[in-house]
Amino acid sequence: MFETISQSTIIFASLWFLCAIITSYFAKSKKRSAFQWLLIGLFLGIGGIILVLIVTRNDKKQFEVAHKDSVDRKLWYHQMKSEMENSKL
């Protein structure tokens, strides 16, 4: 009635599940939903890993922080430059 599951099927299923876990790990490291990417990894296998590594996130807040940091660095540079010029006089 029930057939035994072959060893190759168990290995294949284990590797497929491992791909889903790896996909979830990479997603979490990129501050994305680990559970959603776990499901994507279960459906796509190795494709999920590739997808999570390729897809970028257009996050407005992330851009604003980077832009503010850039502006702060430029302001600091100009302040230091003017202080150095004043100290030479």
N, C-alpha and C positions, 0 to 999 in steps of 0.2 A: 504494500500500500504506500508507504513512504519510502522514497529513495534516499539514500545517504547523500549528503552534500559533499561534492568532491573537494579535494584540498586546493585545487586551483581556484575554485569559486570562492572559497573562504579567503584566500590571499587577495584576490581581486577586490572583494568587498571591503576587506581591511584597508587596502591601499586607497580605495575610493573614499572611505570615511576619513582616512588620514589627510587626504587632499582637502576635504571639507574643514577639518580642524586647522590645517595650515592656512587656508583661506581666511578663516575666522580670526586667526592670530594676526595676520597681516592687516586685516581690516581694523582690528582694535588698535594696532600700533599707528594707524592713520586716522584715529579718532572717528571711526565709523561704527555702525551697528554690527557687533560681532554676530548676533543671532541671525540677522538678515543675510549676512555674508556666509554664515554656516549653511543656511538653506541653499544659497546660490552654489556654494561648493558641493553640496550633496547632489545637486542637479547637473552641474557642469564638470565636476571632477577637477582635473588639471587645468581645464579652461577657467575655472573659478579663480585659481591662483594667478594665472596670467591676467585675467580681467581686473582683479583687485590691485595688481601692481601697475597696470597701465592706466586705469581710469583716474583722472584727477578730479579734484573737488573745487568747484567755483564758490568759494565761501567769501561773502562780502566782508564779514567781520575779520577774517584772516587777512584780507587785503588791507583793511583799514589799520590794523595793528602794524603790519609791515610798512605801510606808508607813514604812519606816525613815527615809527622807529627811524625811518630814513630821514624825515624832517628833523627829528631830534639830533641825529648825528650831524647833519649839515649845520644846524644852529650851533651845536657845540664846537664844531670845526671853526666856524667864523668867529665865535667868541674867543677861542684860544688864539686864533690868528691875530685878532685885534689887540689882545693882551700882550702878545709877543712884540707886536709893532710898537705899542706904547712903552713897553719896558726898554726897548732899544733907544728910544728918544731920551 
